[in-house]
Amino acid sequence: MFGTSRLILRGLDQDADLTALVNWCGDAETMALMGRGPLVPTSRDQAKQFFLPRPTGQDLPLFAICEKQPDRSYPLELGADEDYIKACGPAIGILNFQPVKFDYKNRIATLGLVIQDKQHRGKGYGKEVLLWGLEYAFMELGLHRMQLEVYSFNEPAIQLYRKAGFVEEGRMRKVYFKGGEWYDVICMAILEEEWMELRKKLQK
Ligand SMILES: CC(C)(COP(=O)(O)OP(=O)(O)OC[C@H]1O[C@@H](n2cnc3c(N)ncnc32)[C@H](O)[C@@H]1OP(=O)(O)O)[C@@H](O)C(=O)NCCC(=O)NCCS
């Protein structure tokens, strides 16, 4: 269930993923696409905040994206002393359903997605994991709306979200200051019924 043809989605794990997370936070180019705050170096202790349990009722999943290994068969059959997290392999990115607070009354989640390792971008992984994530969000978690914000200069992400059925709902002008320039934020969302239509087309 937690995977696509080429990827596994497993829980993000402090023991397995902390070092990767600290390294990723050192990649200012990618961090500038992800958050609105000032770009600052991240310590191990700060990165640990990412793994803290969230308050009950705001605890949607946070997935590590891993590549399936050519020398293994799937679903994974584990040896007696084998560890599932290790068997899934190192994370190449993160799928996050609640980088901001989950609105559980209205069943609205906010999406965050990064294929962190640049050599893994442009191979269709982002689209694969996003379509998987939407199916999981609407058909398993019972969400009603998935929304996100993306910077106006982030063309790869905007194109990807459009292809996955997200609709542009509006634009906040000059919200984000980067490199001495102001940029707009584009608000996008997909509704449950729009996903149901799209998945019918994808299944044909
Ligand atoms: C955005 C991101 C997740 C896309 O993942 P990816 O695996 O590289 O994307 P895919 O290979 O699945 O491409 C899917 C679609 O995205 C678009 N896309 C991907 N890379 C692109 C690029 N460099 N330029 C323009 N469009 C691009 C294309 O429409 C592509 O569809 P196509 O293959 O049919 O042309 C990835 O670039 C990333 O992690 N970026 C940094 C973090 C980020 O910006 N996250 C989003 C914050 S809102």
The ligand as an SDF file (V2000), in Angstrom:
LIG
                    3D

 48 50  0  0  0  0  0  0  0  0999 V2000
    8.9730   20.0970   -7.6600 C   0  0  0  0  0  0  0  0  0  0  0  0
    9.5760   18.6920   -7.5820 C   0  0  0  0  0  0  0  0  0  0  0  0
    8.9390   17.9390   -6.3950 C   0  0  0  0  0  0  0  0  0  0  0  0
    9.2440   17.9520   -8.8890 C   0  0  0  0  0  0  0  0  0  0  0  0
    9.7190   16.6060   -8.7450 O   0  0  0  0  0  0  0  0  0  0  0  0
   10.3940   15.8480   -9.9740 P   0  0  0  0  0  0  0  0  0  0  0  0
   10.5400   14.4130   -9.5860 O   0  0  0  0  0  0  0  0  0  0  0  0
   11.6180   16.5690  -10.3860 O   0  0  0  0  0  0  0  0  0  0  0  0
    9.2670   16.0210  -11.1020 O   0  0  0  0  0  0  0  0  0  0  0  0
    8.8430   14.9520  -12.2050 P   0  0  0  0  0  0  0  0  0  0  0  0
   10.0550   14.4060  -12.8590 O   0  0  0  0  0  0  0  0  0  0  0  0
    7.8740   14.0010  -11.6080 O   0  0  0  0  0  0  0  0  0  0  0  0
    8.0760   15.8740  -13.2550 O   0  0  0  0  0  0  0  0  0  0  0  0
    6.6690   16.0340  -13.2000 C   0  0  0  0  0  0  0  0  0  0  0  0
    6.2850   17.2630  -13.9800 C   0  0  0  0  0  0  0  0  0  0  0  0
    6.8210   18.4290  -13.3360 O   0  0  0  0  0  0  0  0  0  0  0  0
    7.2310   19.3760  -14.3210 C   0  0  0  0  0  0  0  0  0  0  0  0
    8.6690   19.5920  -14.2060 N   0  0  0  0  0  0  0  0  0  0  0  0
    9.5900   18.8270  -13.5790 C   0  0  0  0  0  0  0  0  0  0  0  0
   10.8050   19.3930  -13.6650 N   0  0  0  0  0  0  0  0  0  0  0  0
   10.6390   20.5240  -14.3910 C   0  0  0  0  0  0  0  0  0  0  0  0
   11.5240   21.5630  -14.8040 C   0  0  0  0  0  0  0  0  0  0  0  0
   12.8190   21.5430  -14.4810 N   0  0  0  0  0  0  0  0  0  0  0  0
   10.9940   22.6020  -15.5130 N   0  0  0  0  0  0  0  0  0  0  0  0
    9.6700   22.6560  -15.7950 C   0  0  0  0  0  0  0  0  0  0  0  0
    8.7930   21.6970  -15.4230 N   0  0  0  0  0  0  0  0  0  0  0  0
    9.2770   20.6580  -14.7520 C   0  0  0  0  0  0  0  0  0  0  0  0
    6.8950   18.8000  -15.6770 C   0  0  0  0  0  0  0  0  0  0  0  0
    5.6020   19.2630  -16.0240 O   0  0  0  0  0  0  0  0  0  0  0  0
    6.8680   17.3060  -15.3920 C   0  0  0  0  0  0  0  0  0  0  0  0
    6.0030   16.6190  -16.2340 O   0  0  0  0  0  0  0  0  0  0  0  0
    6.5980   15.9370  -17.5860 P   0  0  0  0  0  0  0  0  0  0  0  0
    7.6530   14.9800  -17.1280 O   0  0  0  0  0  0  0  0  0  0  0  0
    5.3840   15.2680  -18.1540 O   0  0  0  0  0  0  0  0  0  0  0  0
    7.1480   17.0420  -18.4030 O   0  0  0  0  0  0  0  0  0  0  0  0
   11.1420   18.7590   -7.4580 C   0  0  0  0  0  0  0  0  0  0  0  0
   11.6470   19.5440   -8.5040 O   0  0  0  0  0  0  0  0  0  0  0  0
   11.6050   19.3090   -6.1240 C   0  0  0  0  0  0  0  0  0  0  0  0
   11.6860   18.5920   -5.1330 O   0  0  0  0  0  0  0  0  0  0  0  0
   11.9320   20.6170   -6.1040 N   0  0  0  0  0  0  0  0  0  0  0  0
   12.4490   21.2600   -4.8880 C   0  0  0  0  0  0  0  0  0  0  0  0
   11.4140   21.3850   -3.7930 C   0  0  0  0  0  0  0  0  0  0  0  0
   10.1720   22.0980   -4.2590 C   0  0  0  0  0  0  0  0  0  0  0  0
   10.2200   23.0410   -5.0300 O   0  0  0  0  0  0  0  0  0  0  0  0
    9.0250   21.6330   -3.7380 N   0  0  0  0  0  0  0  0  0  0  0  0
    7.7590   22.2630   -3.9880 C   0  0  0  0  0  0  0  0  0  0  0  0
    7.5640   23.4010   -3.0620 C   0  0  0  0  0  0  0  0  0  0  0  0
    5.9380   24.0850   -3.2280 S   0  0  0  0  0  0  0  0  0  0  0  0
  1  2  1  0
  2  3  1  0
  2  4  1  0
  2 36  1  0
  4  5  1  0
  5  6  1  0
  6  7  2  0
  6  8  1  0
  6  9  1  0
  9 10  1  0
 10 11  2  0
 10 12  1  0
 10 13  1  0
 13 14  1  0
 14 15  1  0
 15 16  1  0
 15 30  1  0
 16 17  1  0
 17 18  1  0
 17 28  1  0
 18 19  1  0
 18 27  1  0
 19 20  2  0
 20 21  1  0
 21 22  1  0
 21 27  2  0
 22 23  1  0
 22 24  2  0
 24 25  1  0
 25 26  2  0
 26 27  1  0
 28 29  1  0
 28 30  1  0
 30 31  1  0
 31 32  1  0
 32 33  2  0
 32 34  1  0
 32 35  1  0
 36 37  1  0
 36 38  1  0
 38 39  2  0
 38 40  1  0
 40 41  1  0
 41 42  1  0
 42 43  1  0
 43 44  2  0
 43 45  1  0
 45 46  1  0
 46 47  1  0
 47 48  1  0
M  END
$$$$
